[in-house]
Amino acid sequence: QVAVISFADTTTIHFLLNAYQDQRDVITALAFRVEGGKTNTQDALRVARETVFTAANGDRSFVPNHVIVVTDGGSNINQGNTVNNANLLKNAGVEITVAAIGDQIDLSEVNNVASSVGEPNVYRMSTVEEAVAAANRKLDSLCSA
């Protein structure tokens, strides 16, 4: 099961874990428009913990939870809450992977948000195409596990 949230100035839930059961439907649902804006990573992590990973929204206690954060690598809204919200997720058993894109990456923040430093939990890339490839590798590894 997959949920998707995007974050910029605000956090948007595109769909929750129990929205789709078919891979084709998930792929179709991923065709949403990405908005520009700031980088509100802390709020996306909070929403994942408080809303996405709940039984009412499709979380299954017997299945490991994973978060993939795709970011330009630097929170700029309530930045002080970013690592704390990541730690709350990790303490709840959620594995966090970060795909950081661009040349303005806050590597300290990225490493502190991720479950571990380096692959398979931290990917650094300079283009969106590289980010898509890294996300696909991570999803492939999760789906085959």
N, C-alpha and C positions, 0 to 999 in steps of 0.2 A: 504494500500500500504506500501511496505517495501523497504528500500534501505540498502545496506551494504557497509561499508568502514572498512578497517583494517589499523592499524598503527603500525609501528615499527620504523625503521630509516626513512622511507618515508610513505606517506599515499597512499593507493590504493582504488579506487572505484571499487567494485566488480559488483554492479548493482545499478541503480537509481530507484526512486519511480515508474516510468512508465514502467519498464522493464517487469514485470510479473503481470498478473491479477489473476492467479490461485495459490492457496496455495501450491499445489503439485509441481508446477514449482519453487516456491520460495524455498521450502525445498531441491529440487534437486540442485538448484543454490548455496545453502549454503555449498556444499561439496567442498570448496576450501582449499588449503593447507595454513596453518598459518606459516608465516616466523618468525624467531627469530630476535632479534635486540634490539635496544633501545626503549624508550617509548615516542613517539612524539605525545602526547595527544593534545597539542595546535594546531597542524596542522590538525588533524582529526576534531576537533571542528570548525576550520576555514573552512575546505572543506564542512562540513555539512551546515554551514551557507551560504557560498558563492555559492555552487554548487548544493547540494542535495535539499535544500528547496527553489527551484525556480519553477515557473510555467512551464518553458520549460522542466524541468526534472520530472514533475509529481506532484509537490506540489499543493494541493487544499486549497484555502484560507479559506474554510468553515470547514475544518477538523483540529483538534488540532495536533500539531507536537510534537513528542517525540524522544529523543535520549537516547539510552542505551549504556553507555561506559563500556566496559569490559577491565579491566586494572590490572596490577600488583601493581598499586597504587602509582606510583611515576614517574612523568614526568622527563625526563633527556635530552630533547632537547628543547631549548628556554623555559624553565620552567616558566619564568616570564610572558609569554603570555598565559599560560593555563587558569588561572582563568579569565583573561580579555576576552578571546575568549568564555569561558562558559557564562560569564555575557552578552556578546553581543547576544548570542543565547537566553538566558533567557529573556532579554529585548525585544526580538522579539516574545516572547510568547511561546518559546519551553520549554517543560518540560524535564529535564535531570535526568536520573537515572544512578547511578554508581554501578557496581558490581566489587568489589576489591578483588583480589585473592592473597593469599600468606601471608608471614610473614614480608614483607618489605613495608607495606602499609603506605603511607603518608596520614594519616587520616585528617590532616588539608586541604590538597589539595582536597581530595575526598569530604569532606563536603562542601568546597567552590565551587566545580564544580557542585555538585548536586543541584537540585532545593530546597530540604529541607534535613535536617539531619535525618538519620534513615529511616527505611522502611516507605513508599514504594519507597524511592528515594536513599537509600544507603544500599547496601548488602555487608557484609564482609564474606568471606569464605576462606577456606584453600586449597580446591581442585577444579579442573576443573569440576568434577561432581556436586559439590555444586553450582558452577557458572551456569552450564546448568540448574539446577533445579530452581535457582533464576530467570534466564532469562525467562524460561518457565512460571513461575508464573506471571512475569510482562507482558509478551506478552499475556497470557490468560486474564489478567485484562484489557489490552488495547483493545483486540479484542471483549470483551464482553461488553465494555462500550458503 
